[in-house]
Amino acid sequence: MGLLNARNLLKAKELIEKNRHKVGDVVGKATQKIDKASGGKTTNFSKKAEDAARKYSSGSSATHHGDR
C-alpha cells in the first residue's frame, strides 16, 4: 500500500479541515525554513504558497470544528 492512497488523502483532508485555522501559520513557518535552507531561491514559490494558505485559514472561524 502506497503512502498516497485514497484513505490517507481522506484522512489528511479531514485533519486539515479540523485545523483550518492553523494552516496559514504552519505553512508560514515551513516556508521560512525552506527559504532559509535554499538561500532564498524559493521565495517566490513560498510566498504564493503562504498567501494561499493564509487565505484558506481566513475562511475559517475560531470555533470551527470541521462542520460547516
C-alpha positions as CSV (number, residue, x, y, z in Angstrom):
1,M,0.0,0.0,0.0
2,G,1.5,3.3,-1.0
3,L,1.8,6.5,1.0
4,L,-0.6,8.4,-1.2
5,N,-3.8,6.4,-1.4
6,A,-7.5,7.4,-1.2
7,R,-7.8,6.6,2.5
8,N,-4.7,8.5,3.5
9,L,-5.7,11.5,1.4
10,L,-9.2,11.5,3.0
11,K,-7.6,11.4,6.5
12,A,-5.3,14.3,5.6
13,K,-8.2,16.3,4.2
14,E,-10.2,15.8,7.4
15,L,-7.3,16.7,9.6
16,I,-6.6,19.9,7.6
17,E,-10.3,20.8,7.7
18,K,-10.5,20.3,11.5
19,N,-7.4,22.6,12.0
20,R,-8.1,25.0,9.2
21,H,-7.4,28.0,11.5
22,K,-3.8,26.8,12.0
23,V,-2.9,26.1,8.3
24,G,-1.7,29.6,7.5
25,D,0.7,29.8,10.4
26,V,2.1,26.4,9.9
27,V,2.7,26.9,6.2
28,G,4.3,30.3,7.0
29,K,6.7,28.7,9.4
30,A,7.6,26.0,6.9
31,T,8.2,28.4,4.1
32,Q,10.5,30.5,6.2
33,K,12.6,27.4,6.9
34,I,12.6,26.3,3.3
35,D,13.6,29.8,2.1
36,K,16.4,29.8,4.7
37,A,17.7,26.4,3.6
38,S,17.5,27.3,-0.1
39,G,19.2,30.6,0.4
40,G,16.1,32.5,-0.8
41,K,15.9,30.7,-4.1
42,T,12.3,29.5,-3.4
43,T,11.0,32.8,-2.1
44,N,8.5,33.5,-5.0
45,F,7.0,30.0,-4.7
46,S,7.0,30.1,-0.9
47,K,5.2,33.5,-0.9
48,K,2.5,32.2,-3.2
49,A,2.0,29.0,-1.1
50,E,1.9,31.1,2.2
51,D,-0.6,33.6,0.7
52,A,-2.9,30.7,-0.4
53,A,-2.7,29.0,3.0
54,R,-3.4,32.2,4.9
55,K,-6.4,32.9,2.6
56,Y,-7.6,29.3,3.3
57,S,-7.2,29.9,7.0
58,S,-9.0,33.2,7.0
59,G,-12.1,31.4,5.7
60,S,-12.5,29.6,9.0
61,S,-13.9,30.8,12.3
62,A,-12.0,30.4,15.6
63,T,-14.6,27.9,16.8
64,H,-14.5,25.8,13.6
65,H,-14.6,22.0,14.4
66,G,-14.9,20.6,10.9
67,D,-18.7,21.0,10.5
68,R,-20.0,23.8,8.3
